[in-house]
Amino acid sequence: MQPPTTVKAVRSFLGHAEFYRRFIKDFSKIAKPLTNLLANDVPFDFDYDCLDAFCRLKHALITTPIIQLPDWELPFEIMCDASDYALGAMLGQRKEKRLNAIYYASKALDEAQVNYATTEKELLAVVFAFDKFRSYLVGSKVIVYTDHAAIKYLLSKKDAKPRLIRWILLLQEFDLEIRDKKGAENVVADHLSRLHQVVDKNRENELAINDAFPDEQLLRISTIEAPWYADFVNYLVCGILPPDLKFQQKKKFFSDLRHYFWDEPFLYKRCADGILRRCIPEEEAENVLFYCHSSSYGGHCSSSKTATKILQAGFYWPTLFKDTRRFVLACDRCQRTGNISRRHEMPLNYILEVEIFNVWGIDYMGLFPSSCNNRYILVAVDYVSKWVEAIPSPTNDARTVIKLFKRAVKAINFDMKTAGEKRKLQLQELEELRLDAYENSKMYKERTKLWHDKQIFRREFREGDLILLFNSRFKLFPRKLRSRWSGPFIVTKVFPYGAVEVHSETTGTFKVNGQRLKHYIVGEIIEEGRTYALPNPSHH
């Protein structure tokens, strides 16, 4: 909207703004510079103060509280008008007897439309408004205010021009009511229709007014797949068979058709227990699964019990049990329940001891009462000779472990390779005993691993998997009702012997034992606020 350049344009703009003056604080004070231009014998001087007043009023007209969001429970109101060279329209809604604007629109007439009669221009303004505000008006009550009373009678006129008949037919799809409004009161639409005072005949980038409504749909509608029972409904209602059915397919179709019954507007199937259940499409099945499992009265039962609930509620679709199992497995709350047991342990990895001091078992003992400032004991046991080393320590960190091995190296100050070369003892019998013990230990540990791995759930973690972490230290009251599973986390690396590295944005990267992990399945989250009525099942 450009600043006005004449007194008439200033008067038209002030009339538009004054229509909403109750929403504009200090309207008279803001509009004072523009009002002074309307006085008699005053030269038209649109100075900086006038420009500032114009910009402030224009900003007020396109912001709250004048501009409001639509309320789909209320009817819409349109104020439209036509001048000799342009059209104007305003979409609004009346709340507490006050009209609030939603959308302003104006359009210049082309060379052919300028030659239309006054009645045709006024009706064209209505057509332009409905085309511009179509997404708001389809399916809603619409009240049209116009200062041309003849439009009201054009909708019922039978011998109108072909162009007018086409426009009238296009308006038939809307629920509209036309009301008269005095021209002096229709200031908003009148101002919008006079914005285009100069019609440029060389406008190439400006689109013409769409008075034909070529697109008869509200939005672009994507292709919707037919429900699984469409063929049964088509045959039961219209007697239409699915095309290109082979003999065996047709035989199976009629065999299945015996169990289906059409009762407008639903299809029912008589199940094996003799109960009629309503057939529902795939998109409706997700809501049924949610309310029978995850809602406040669903109970988060197992997949079999959830499927039983659905059947008791009177619903059916072919993949009911498969979809129920998938839905229950992906339920977030169900995945965060339960504990871990020995069956969740990782596969056993046994250790074979070959030479003395090759394999050590090292661990800390403690916390003990302080003695000489020591509260821990670091114990190291050789797996072959059962040699034990133990040192006290004030802390349980890696420095104490290093200290232990440094002391052990100092204590054993001889060459292990030449230690027994000059000895004359015959050790062949001792070597045979050692080898026998090694073989027996190997067979025993293989049997132990085989038995252990049969008792556990085999789980494999891969990089990128989503997992939940069990928090064994969570002991807050009431721990029975609180979930000990946190996450989900992302697996970043898998190490041998059951160690897994996981990552999250809040805790960073850390390593845990695979026994404390389980896979997390992402499922669709449905808001419980969405209502869905479950009708009573039909028993026939």
Buried (B, 14 or more C-beta within 10 A) or exposed (E): BEEBEEEEBBBBBBBBBBBBBEBBEEBEEBBEBBBBBEEEEEEEEBEEEBEEBBEBBBEBBEEEEBBBEBEEEEBBBBBBBBBEBBBBBBBBBEEEEEBBBBBBBBBBBBEEBEEBEEBBBBBBBBBBBBBBBBEBBBEBEBBBBBBBEEBBEBBEEEEBEEEBBBBBEBBEBBBBEBEEBEEEEBBBBBBBBBBBBEBEEEEEEEEEBBBEBEEEEEEEEEEEEEBBBEBBBBBBEEEEEEEEEEEEEEEEBEEEEEEBBBEEEBBBBBEEEEBBBBBBBEEBBBBBBBBBBBBEEBEBBBBEBBBBBBBEBBBBBEEBBEBBBBBBEBBBEBBBEEEBEEEBBBBBEEEEBEEEBEBBEEEBEBEEEEEEEBBBBBBBBBBBEEEEBEBBBEEBEEEBBEEBEEEBEEEEEEEEEEEEEEEEEEEEEEEEEBEEEBEEBEEEBEEEBEEBEEEBEEBEBEEEBBBBBBBEEEEEEEEEEEBBBBBBBBBBEBEEEBEBBBEBEEEEEEEBEBBBBBBBBEBEEBEEEEEEEEEEBBEE
